[in-house]
Amino acid sequence: MSGILTYALHYEGAFNKNSLGAVSEGAKLAKEIGGDAGVVVVGDPSELTDELCGTLGSYGATKVYRADAPEGLGAPVVDVMAKVIADEGYSYALFGGGLLGFEIGAGLTARLNAGVTMEVTEVHAQGGKLVAKRPILQDSAVVDVDYLGEPGVIIGRLNAFDVRESGDGAAEVVEVDVQLEEHSTRAKMVQRGEQRGADVNIEDADILVAGGRGLGKAEGFEMCETLAAAMGGAVAATRAVVDAGWYPYAAQIGQTGKTVAPKLYLAAGISGAIQHKVGMQGSENIVAINKDPNAPIFEFSDLGIVGDLNKIVPKLAEAVKEKKGG
Ligand SMILES: Cc1cc2nc3c(=O)[nH]c(=O)nc-3n(C[C@H](O)[C@H](O)[C@H](O)COP(=O)(O)OP(=O)(O)OC[C@H]3O[C@@H](n4cnc5c(N)ncnc54)[C@H](O)[C@@H]3O)c2cc1C
């Protein structure tokens, strides 16, 4: 067995950032342990064109396995990946995290009776095999996990793997003819839902303006939306405000929400609880606005502003708009 197989989710003619991170990481590691950097894609053949599949080559994929199966559901992808691994003998399956990645990874693990590590933040090659690093005990320690047999399944944290354009050529597209398991046809996606705060994919946004209980009320989020719009970013939230019904769950960052790593994470009225921190600590730059100079969020912020967000956030939005020319 050799090589690493990943899965790339596509929507409206593009692969999502999290998937491209997994593809890039799989390609980098495959070069180190040997074998193909394979990627499974499923969906309507009219959408999954040769051109679209071929673009995965620029992230290092050497083979793209294309199957005509429903996209957006876990079970059909498990069927396709299990077949590709059985036919081609991949050593590892690697996922970028996210709900679908967890679902497919867990299903594949059960199907193949494989070893699995979840919430992985780093993977490296050692002696021709992969070792996964996984934080434990609320991120206070990290363990190394290796695999006693193959195939091994590695499920990363959302956006744990960087997207890297390797500049390699177009990948070879291989058609996969798969007979879906009966249970894999028992669910179908009826509609892709949209809700306030979910119209922008917060995992892909470069700039996030996150609001917490310090906003005082649901309407406080209008300030965050104005600032995010001025900066070309999206709005995120803490669990406290989601639980209070001020903002939708789709925007929740943290242990029981999403993990993000934008270029800028601007936290307004957020205390910085550990359960929130684990979802945003990978951000390149963290800016916090809080009226309490002892708020824990200042301990891991690059820039801290002590003051009343009701005065600072609107002024910041005005300043950004002015700088951008209105
Ligand atoms: C099992 C478990 C899972 C959890 N999962 C998550 C999770 O996924 N995500 C998450 O976020 N939390 C999670 N939590 C909750 C977490 O512990 C915190 O309660 C929560 O993050 C606090 O949210 P907050 O910062 O909005 O509110 P608070 O902790 O109440 O902080 C509000 C902050 O606003 C500041 N403030 C108030 N008024 C102003 C003002 N006018 N101007 C400036 N600053 C002001 C205050 O000084 C304070 O620091 C979880 C908890 C548990 C037990």
The ligand as an SDF file (V2000), in Angstrom:
LIG
                    3D

 53 58  0  0  0  0  0  0  0  0999 V2000
  -18.7990   22.3170   27.3800 C   0  0  0  0  0  0  0  0  0  0  0  0
  -18.7710   23.7620   26.9980 C   0  0  0  0  0  0  0  0  0  0  0  0
  -18.6410   24.0920   25.6680 C   0  0  0  0  0  0  0  0  0  0  0  0
  -18.5970   25.4360   25.2940 C   0  0  0  0  0  0  0  0  0  0  0  0
  -18.4200   25.7510   23.9890 N   0  0  0  0  0  0  0  0  0  0  0  0
  -18.2900   27.0440   23.6380 C   0  0  0  0  0  0  0  0  0  0  0  0
  -18.0460   27.4020   22.2830 C   0  0  0  0  0  0  0  0  0  0  0  0
  -17.9970   26.5820   21.3460 O   0  0  0  0  0  0  0  0  0  0  0  0
  -17.8710   28.7190   21.9900 N   0  0  0  0  0  0  0  0  0  0  0  0
  -17.9510   29.7060   22.9470 C   0  0  0  0  0  0  0  0  0  0  0  0
  -17.7710   30.8680   22.6040 O   0  0  0  0  0  0  0  0  0  0  0  0
  -18.1840   29.3710   24.2360 N   0  0  0  0  0  0  0  0  0  0  0  0
  -18.3830   28.0800   24.5910 C   0  0  0  0  0  0  0  0  0  0  0  0
  -18.6700   27.7870   25.8800 N   0  0  0  0  0  0  0  0  0  0  0  0
  -19.0010   28.9040   26.8010 C   0  0  0  0  0  0  0  0  0  0  0  0
  -17.7880   29.6070   27.3730 C   0  0  0  0  0  0  0  0  0  0  0  0
  -17.3680   28.9450   28.5450 O   0  0  0  0  0  0  0  0  0  0  0  0
  -18.1440   31.0690   27.7240 C   0  0  0  0  0  0  0  0  0  0  0  0
  -19.2350   31.0730   28.6230 O   0  0  0  0  0  0  0  0  0  0  0  0
  -18.4970   31.9420   26.5350 C   0  0  0  0  0  0  0  0  0  0  0  0
  -17.5130   31.8170   25.5290 O   0  0  0  0  0  0  0  0  0  0  0  0
  -18.5880   33.3940   26.9770 C   0  0  0  0  0  0  0  0  0  0  0  0
  -19.0650   34.1800   25.9300 O   0  0  0  0  0  0  0  0  0  0  0  0
  -18.8160   35.7490   25.8990 P   0  0  0  0  0  0  0  0  0  0  0  0
  -17.3530   36.0040   25.8700 O   0  0  0  0  0  0  0  0  0  0  0  0
  -19.6640   36.2750   24.8010 O   0  0  0  0  0  0  0  0  0  0  0  0
  -19.4790   36.2640   27.2560 O   0  0  0  0  0  0  0  0  0  0  0  0
  -18.8420   36.7140   28.6400 P   0  0  0  0  0  0  0  0  0  0  0  0
  -17.9280   35.7030   29.1820 O   0  0  0  0  0  0  0  0  0  0  0  0
  -20.0050   37.1300   29.4810 O   0  0  0  0  0  0  0  0  0  0  0  0
  -17.9600   37.9870   28.2660 O   0  0  0  0  0  0  0  0  0  0  0  0
  -18.4830   39.2340   27.8870 C   0  0  0  0  0  0  0  0  0  0  0  0
  -17.3250   40.2160   27.8330 C   0  0  0  0  0  0  0  0  0  0  0  0
  -17.7950   41.4460   27.3170 O   0  0  0  0  0  0  0  0  0  0  0  0
  -17.1330   42.5050   28.0190 C   0  0  0  0  0  0  0  0  0  0  0  0
  -17.9830   43.6810   27.8910 N   0  0  0  0  0  0  0  0  0  0  0  0
  -19.1950   43.9170   28.4540 C   0  0  0  0  0  0  0  0  0  0  0  0
  -19.6830   45.1050   28.0440 N   0  0  0  0  0  0  0  0  0  0  0  0
  -18.7560   45.6630   27.2350 C   0  0  0  0  0  0  0  0  0  0  0  0
  -18.6860   46.8870   26.5100 C   0  0  0  0  0  0  0  0  0  0  0  0
  -19.6760   47.7890   26.5380 N   0  0  0  0  0  0  0  0  0  0  0  0
  -17.5770   47.1320   25.7830 N   0  0  0  0  0  0  0  0  0  0  0  0
  -16.5520   46.2500   25.7300 C   0  0  0  0  0  0  0  0  0  0  0  0
  -16.5790   45.0520   26.3980 N   0  0  0  0  0  0  0  0  0  0  0  0
  -17.6680   44.7680   27.1380 C   0  0  0  0  0  0  0  0  0  0  0  0
  -16.9860   41.9990   29.4260 C   0  0  0  0  0  0  0  0  0  0  0  0
  -15.9260   42.6590   30.0990 O   0  0  0  0  0  0  0  0  0  0  0  0
  -16.7060   40.5030   29.2010 C   0  0  0  0  0  0  0  0  0  0  0  0
  -15.3140   40.2440   29.1600 O   0  0  0  0  0  0  0  0  0  0  0  0
  -18.7150   26.4640   26.2730 C   0  0  0  0  0  0  0  0  0  0  0  0
  -18.8610   26.1060   27.6140 C   0  0  0  0  0  0  0  0  0  0  0  0
  -18.8870   24.7790   27.9770 C   0  0  0  0  0  0  0  0  0  0  0  0
  -19.0290   24.4360   29.4350 C   0  0  0  0  0  0  0  0  0  0  0  0
  1  2  1  0
  2  3  1  0
  2 52  2  0
  3  4  2  0
  4  5  1  0
  4 50  1  0
  5  6  2  0
  6  7  1  0
  6 13  1  0
  7  8  2  0
  7  9  1  0
  9 10  1  0
 10 11  2  0
 10 12  1  0
 12 13  2  0
 13 14  1  0
 14 15  1  0
 14 50  1  0
 15 16  1  0
 16 17  1  0
 16 18  1  0
 18 19  1  0
 18 20  1  0
 20 21  1  0
 20 22  1  0
 22 23  1  0
 23 24  1  0
 24 25  2  0
 24 26  1  0
 24 27  1  0
 27 28  1  0
 28 29  2  0
 28 30  1  0
 28 31  1  0
 31 32  1  0
 32 33  1  0
 33 34  1  0
 33 48  1  0
 34 35  1  0
 35 36  1  0
 35 46  1  0
 36 37  1  0
 36 45  1  0
 37 38  2  0
 38 39  1  0
 39 40  1  0
 39 45  2  0
 40 41  1  0
 40 42  2  0
 42 43  1  0
 43 44  2  0
 44 45  1  0
 46 47  1  0
 46 48  1  0
 48 49  1  0
 50 51  2  0
 51 52  1  0
 52 53  1  0
M  END
$$$$
